[in-house]
Amino acid sequence: MEQGPEAVAAFLDRESRQVWARHRITGEPVFIAPGTAAEVRRTARAEWTCLVPECEELISTRGGSKRDHFFHVTAVEHPGSSKGANHLASKAMLARWAAQEASSDAVVVEGQSIKNVELELNRRPDVLVTWPTGQRLALEVEYKHFPAELWAAKQTDLDREEVTVTWLVGHTRVQLDPKFASAVRVPALGRTLAAADRHVLVINPVTRQIGTLAGDRRFTTRLKWESTAWLRVDELDACVLDPDRGLVTPTMRRIDAAIKGAARAAAGEAADERAIEEALEEEENRRRAAWLTSRARRLVHRVWGNSPRLLIDPSDNDWAIEAIPVYWHTVLYEALIYNRLGRDFALDDCWTALRVASIT
């Protein structure tokens, strides 16, 4: 199903709403679905708290004319900005989703350190999934500016530790491009990821959606170097968690399938071209072999030693005769001109001479 620009605009909406909380005892992330503020209000007051670490203030729910969300019962000022709140919400959302998607014996942890004493390495992915085999996957969310050199350093460290990484750009870092419907301006981290031949994903914890950037409006190519991209939005629940590839969206699969299809088509065209070239070369070799073993060639070499240029040079009508020029020219010379000075011949005599030599 194709999406309109309204879906993209709603996904990139910057209005901040606290829609994620955490269970006070278990620490499990909690999402407030639209229209459920009244239904979960009592539970929110008694059992849930906000995502900011060490915040113990009571929260409640609010609905009505605005998107249902959580709020503090008493005024609370948390350090940081909406970027920090979106980052916390994204981590909570991904942790809960990964725990649901991964096998039951996999371990999903927010903010767990990856350490290597020898390399003095201490990296802390936003969400780390560890399978029983020891294979690890990191989910990294970036709402702040993240320079290319810092990304490269972190990616190199995680590569060295054999940790697969999915990077997700925060939705507030992406802006609509007014020149095209469903198009956006590619943020700096997006350009870095595209240059590394990675899919560029965008996260919005309020809508529980993941956006995928493509290099064309039909979503058949990855983003490469372009400053403008097309954005398609998928529900997080429609995505899958792949141990080798990380978070995979339906749009990623669509793009990859299109790329593979194009590669197969190109390979088929190349194979067809090679087959044609080989057939032409084989036919050319057959025609040359016919000349080399012909009576006409023996005559020419007996009379002149080598074929005269007049017989070798192509003519305007070579395309219609299935023999190399020197062969059929020599056949006509032998049959109609050699030792026949002063005699006339007609066009039908030419065709007869070629048929006798088995030249089509």
Phi and psi in degrees as a GROMACS rama.xvg file:
@    title "Ramachandran Plot"
@    xaxis  label "Phi"
@    yaxis  label "Psi"
@TYPE xy
-78.2489  152.503  GLU-2
-109.299  148.384  GLN-3
-94.1344  171.364  GLY-4
-63.4419  -20.5773  PRO-5
-63.085  -39.3415  GLU-6
-64.5664  -39.2444  ALA-7
-68.1853  -43.535  VAL-8
-62.5955  -41.1923  ALA-9
-65.1263  -37.7567  ALA-10
-65.3512  -35.1675  PHE-11
-92.1222  5.21597  LEU-12
-58.166  130.286  ASP-13
-93.006  1.6129  ARG-14
-63.2705  127.466  GLU-15
-90.277  127.909  SER-16
-137.583  132.787  ARG-17
-84.1489  102.034  GLN-18
-113.186  2.06508  VAL-19
-120.351  141.033  TRP-20
-137.516  -173.26  ALA-21
-140.467  142.833  ARG-22
-68.6827  132.827  HIS-23
-61.5942  -34.543  ARG-24
-94.002  -53.4348  ILE-25
-83.0483  -20.4377  THR-26
76.1335  5.35492  GLY-27
-68.9981  134.332  GLU-28
-65.259  145.535  PRO-29
-129.593  133.565  VAL-30
-112.622  135.453  PHE-31
-97.8189  113.369  ILE-32
-75.7939  152.289  ALA-33
-56.1334  135.659  PRO-34
83.1676  9.34432  GLY-35
-114.521  10.7663  THR-36
-56.6216  -48.3666  ALA-37
-66.3121  -38.1097  ALA-38
-63.5422  -37.76  GLU-39
-106.081  5.14355  VAL-40
-58.2995  -47.9553  ARG-41
-62.7377  -42.4696  ARG-42
-65.2065  -40.277  THR-43
-61.1624  -43.3661  ALA-44
-65.0617  -36.7784  ARG-45
-87.9827  -33.8745  ALA-46
-123.843  -15.2523  GLU-47
-112.283  159.956  TRP-48
-142.424  170.114  THR-49
-74.3557  169.949  CYS-50
-78.5739  -17.9904  LEU-51
-64.9797  124.563  VAL-52
-54.3738  139.338  PRO-53
69.5404  6.8069  GLU-54
-84.1795  121.726  CYS-55
-112.738  7.2994  GLU-56
-67.9785  147.604  GLU-57
-66.988  143.269  LEU-58
-121.671  159.491  ILE-59
-140.658  -172.275  SER-60
-121.163  155.708  THR-61
-143.058  136.49  ARG-62
-135.067  -146.102  GLY-63
99.7278  -128.079  GLY-64
-73.7233  -20.2563  SER-65
-107.954  167.291  LYS-66
-56.8997  129.978  ARG-67
-55.2801  137.26  ASP-68
-158.041  172.007  HIS-69
-92.842  156.714  PHE-70
-152.9  157.884  PHE-71
-78.2781  136.005  HIS-72
-62.9548  -39.9927  VAL-73
-111.419  150.178  THR-74
-59.4679  129.088  ALA-75
-133.564  133.247  VAL-76
-107.418  110.676  GLU-77
-95.6498  140.793  HIS-78
-65.7314  153.664  PRO-79
99.967  -177.181  GLY-80
-123.118  -170.139  SER-81
-62.6747  -26.0255  SER-82
-59.9966  -44.2651  LYS-83
-65.856  -39.2552  GLY-84
-65.467  -42.8772  ALA-85
-64.6258  -35.8366  ASN-86
-65.9206  -45.7373  HIS-87
-61.069  -42.8912  LEU-88
-65.3928  -40.1435  ALA-89
-64.5964  -43.1508  SER-90
-60.621  -45.2781  LYS-91
-61.5322  -44.2083  ALA-92
-62.3773  -47.0676  MET-93
-66.6495  -36.7673  LEU-94
-63.9055  -44.0098  ALA-95
-67.1212  -42.5071  ARG-96
-64.0628  -44.3033  TRP-97
-63.3347  -38.4503  ALA-98
-63.3879  -33.524  ALA-99
-76.5664  -34.6938  GLN-100
-82.9521  -35.9591  GLU-101
-72.3276  163.012  ALA-102
-63.2828  157.217  SER-103
-62.2911  -24.5894  SER-104
-97.2795  7.87059  ASP-105
-81.876  153.512  ALA-106
-110.208  124.082  VAL-107
-116.449  122.216  VAL-108
-134.646  137.558  VAL-109
-85.8004  132.551  GLU-110
65.6  28.9374  GLY-111
-81.66  137.052  GLN-112
-77.3193  143.357  SER-113
-109.511  113.747  ILE-114
-116.504  147.883  LYS-115
-142.535  103.408  ASN-116
-61.2082  -42.34  VAL-117
-62.1593  -37.4933  GLU-118
-94.7234  3.69769  LEU-119
52.398  43.6972  GLU-120
-98.9401  132.72  LEU-121
-147.319  88.778  ASN-122
-104.643  144.992  ARG-123
-128.557  89.5013  ARG-124
-61.8668  152.547  PRO-125
-61.7837  -45.3694  ASP-126
-136.785  132.454  VAL-127
-123.609  124.46  LEU-128
-108.859  127.034  VAL-129
-121.679  120.173  THR-130
-86.5467  162.001  TRP-131
-57.5731  -25.5762  PRO-132
-73.646  -9.42462  THR-133
95.0261  -9.25946  GLY-134
-65.2711  137.835  GLN-135
-126.567  146.689  ARG-136
-134.006  131.075  LEU-137
-109.432  137.982  ALA-138
-112.235  116.899  LEU-139
-116.295  127.589  GLU-140
-113.202  133.824  VAL-141
-127.777  108.12  GLU-142
-98.7869  -17.4914  TYR-143
-93.7196  168.662  LYS-144
-65.032  131.509  HIS-145
-130.819  97.1077  PHE-146
-59.0336  153.292  PRO-147
-59.5473  -37.5606  ALA-148
-68.3255  -34.8296  GLU-149
-70.0806  -38.9184  LEU-150
-61.7824  -46.1306  TRP-151
-61.1127  -40.4139  ALA-152
-64.7611  -44.0154  ALA-153
-68.5219  -41.3265  LYS-154
-63.5994  -41.1308  GLN-155
-61.8747  -44.0996  THR-156
-61.1416  -44.1768  ASP-157
-70.5859  -34.9007  LEU-158
-61.3898  -42.1622  ASP-159
-62.249  -34.2165  ARG-160
-88.092  6.59767  GLU-161
59.2704  45.0206  GLU-162
-108.109  120.692  VAL-163
-70.6081  140.632  THR-164
-129.232  133.531  VAL-165
-110.382  123.216  THR-166
-99.8109  136.598  TRP-167
-128.264  127.545  LEU-168
-86.0868  133.822  VAL-169
-63.277  140.943  GLY-170
-64.725  -25.0393  HIS-171
-74.3741  -9.12342  THR-172
-89.7696  -1.20728  ARG-173
-112.654  134.011  VAL-174
-120.45  146.678  GLN-175
-63.8584  145.285  LEU-176
-100.751  113.15  ASP-177
-67.3949  -10.9469  PRO-178
-76.6392  -26.3141  LYS-179
-137.02  145.977  PHE-180
-69.7335  136.955  ALA-181
64.7789  12.546  SER-182
-98.8622  152.906  ALA-183
-136.19  160.418  VAL-184
-83.924  134.538  ARG-185
-78.9459  122.76  VAL-186
-72.2658  168.463  PRO-187
-57.6118  -46.6134  ALA-188
-64.3292  -34.4976  LEU-189
-61.0559  -41.5618  GLY-190
-66.2327  -36.7885  ARG-191
-63.6974  -46.3115  THR-192
-65.4732  -41.2502  LEU-193
-63.2744  -40.2089  ALA-194
-63.8712  -26.448  ALA-195
-88.4614  10.8599  ALA-196
61.7307  42.7228  ASP-197
-114.111  153.28  ARG-198
-66.4343  143.706  HIS-199
-104.428  115.615  VAL-200
-112.357  147.252  LEU-201
-124.784  139.058  VAL-202
-117.564  142.33  ILE-203
-134.879  108.469  ASN-204
-74.4223  -18.6809  PRO-205
-73.9248  -42.6927  VAL-206
-90.6904  -7.98534  THR-207
56.503  49.9007  ARG-208
-132.262  157.643  GLN-209
-123.664  128.011  ILE-210
-99.1793  148.464  GLY-211
-123.652  131.229  THR-212
-92.255  142.292  LEU-213
-129.741  161.121  ALA-214
-84.8365  -5.42404  GLY-215
-146.626  160.992  ASP-216
-71.5932  -15.3587  ARG-217
-90.9902  -3.39226  ARG-218
58.178  54.7046  PHE-219
-118.718  -3.55131  THR-220
-138.346  150.72  THR-221
-73.1456  156.29  ARG-222
-67.2474  137.03  LEU-223
-115.046  -82.9666  LYS-224
-123.26  -2.30076  TRP-225
-66.0646  148.89  GLU-226
-86.9325  -15.0345  SER-227
-114.686  138.198  THR-228
-136.465  165.82  ALA-229
-107.299  136.641  TRP-230
-111.145  130.358  LEU-231
-122.405  138.164  ARG-232
-107.648  134.487  VAL-233
-125.457  146.616  ASP-234
-67.406  140.588  GLU-235
-58.0484  -37.6761  LEU-236
-67.1675  -14.9688  ASP-237
-88.4843  -7.09863  ALA-238
-86.2354  163.556  CYS-239
-125.458  156.56  VAL-240
-106.092  110.695  LEU-241
-106.385  124.494  ASP-242
-57.4185  -30.3995  PRO-243
-92.8321  -27.6022  ASP-244
-112.802  -15.4102  ARG-245
87.6408  -142.75  GLY-246
-76.149  123.331  LEU-247
-119.815  120.878  VAL-248
-92.4305  158.176  THR-249
-56.9894  -34.7482  PRO-250
-68.3416  -36.4495  THR-251
-58.3434  -44.9911  MET-252
-63.584  -38.4917  ARG-253
-62.5769  -46.3332  ARG-254
-63.5974  -46.5889  ILE-255
-62.4712  -39.4848  ASP-256
-64.3698  -39.5227  ALA-257
-65.4849  -40.3895  ALA-258
-64.3807  -43.9205  ILE-259
-64.8756  -40.2812  LYS-260
-61.998  -42.6562  GLY-261
-63.9044  -38.9311  ALA-262
-65.9142  -40.4713  ALA-263
-64.9128  -41.9133  ARG-264
-62.8857  -43.0222  ALA-265
-63.6268  -40.4096  ALA-266
-64.7563  -38.6702  ALA-267
-64.7013  -42.0709  GLY-268
-64.472  -41.1082  GLU-269
-64.6897  -40.0055  ALA-270
-64.9357  -39.9713  ALA-271
-63.0437  -42.6915  ASP-272
-63.9698  -41.2372  GLU-273
-63.4902  -40.4923  ARG-274
-62.9631  -41.2772  ALA-275
-64.9646  -44.9477  ILE-276
-61.6454  -41.3036  GLU-277
-66.3434  -39.2699  GLU-278
-65.0877  -41.6552  ALA-279
-65.0472  -40.5268  LEU-280
-66.014  -40.4958  GLU-281
-63.0179  -42.334  GLU-282
-65.1002  -40.2836  GLU-283
-63.1197  -41.4467  GLU-284
-64.68  -39.7397  ASN-285
-62.8482  -43.8321  ARG-286
-65.7357  -38.4643  ARG-287
-68.4028  -38.4423  ARG-288
-64.1976  -38.7069  ALA-289
-60.9812  -38.798  ALA-290
-67.9456  -44.2562  TRP-291
-64.3957  -28.1888  LEU-292
-102.006  10.8886  THR-293
-86.1918  155.435  SER-294
-65.5481  -33.615  ARG-295
-62.1881  -40.0961  ALA-296
-65.2405  -41.5472  ARG-297
-61.6731  -37.0673  ARG-298
-63.6404  -47.8412  LEU-299
-60.2458  -44.1494  VAL-300
-71.3705  -27.1857  HIS-301
-72.7782  -37.0752  ARG-302
-81.863  -45.829  VAL-303
-115.106  -12.7261  TRP-304
89.996  -49.4117  GLY-305
-134.12  160.325  ASN-306
-68.723  131.403  SER-307
-65.95  152.912  PRO-308
-58.0617  -34.2596  ARG-309
-58.7049  -34.7546  LEU-310
-84.1091  -28.3269  LEU-311
-78.5574  -42.0459  ILE-312
-61.1954  136.181  ASP-313
-63.6314  159.168  PRO-314
-123.449  176.313  SER-315
-68.1877  -17.1593  ASP-316
-104.716  10.3253  ASN-317
-62.3926  -28.576  ASP-318
-62.6571  -22.3182  TRP-319
-92.7081  -5.47105  ALA-320
-122.009  127.546  ILE-321
-87.7321  67.0357  GLU-322
-164.216  153.794  ALA-323
-69.5732  150.617  ILE-324
-52.5029  -44.2084  PRO-325
-63.4445  -28.0004  VAL-326
-71.3145  -55.3279  TYR-327
-73.5531  -28.7776  TRP-328
-61.802  -42.721  HIS-329
-68.5475  -38.3625  THR-330
-58.8622  -46.7969  VAL-331
-64.3467  -40.5011  LEU-332
-61.0167  -46.3256  TYR-333
-65.091  -43.4182  GLU-334
-77.838  -31.1877  ALA-335
-118.66  -15.2411  LEU-336
-123.281  -42.9756  ILE-337
-59.8927  122.718  TYR-338
60.2064  23.2634  ASN-339
-127.937  34.0518  ARG-340
-58.9157  134.48  LEU-341
90.645  -7.49137  GLY-342
-94.9763  147.662  ARG-343
-93.4127  154.193  ASP-344
-146.367  154.744  PHE-345
-111.71  173.711  ALA-346
-59.9285  -39.0522  LEU-347
-61.5863  -31.8682  ASP-348
-63.8704  -33.811  ASP-349
-64.2144  -48.241  CYS-350
-62.8815  -38.728  TRP-351
-62.4048  -44.1761  THR-352
-62.166  -39.7334  ALA-353
-68.7012  -38.8747  LEU-354
-64.7134  -40.5993  ARG-355
-60.0856  -36.3297  VAL-356
-84.6144  8.00699  ALA-357
61.5769  33.1254  SER-358
-100.806  122.388  ILE-359
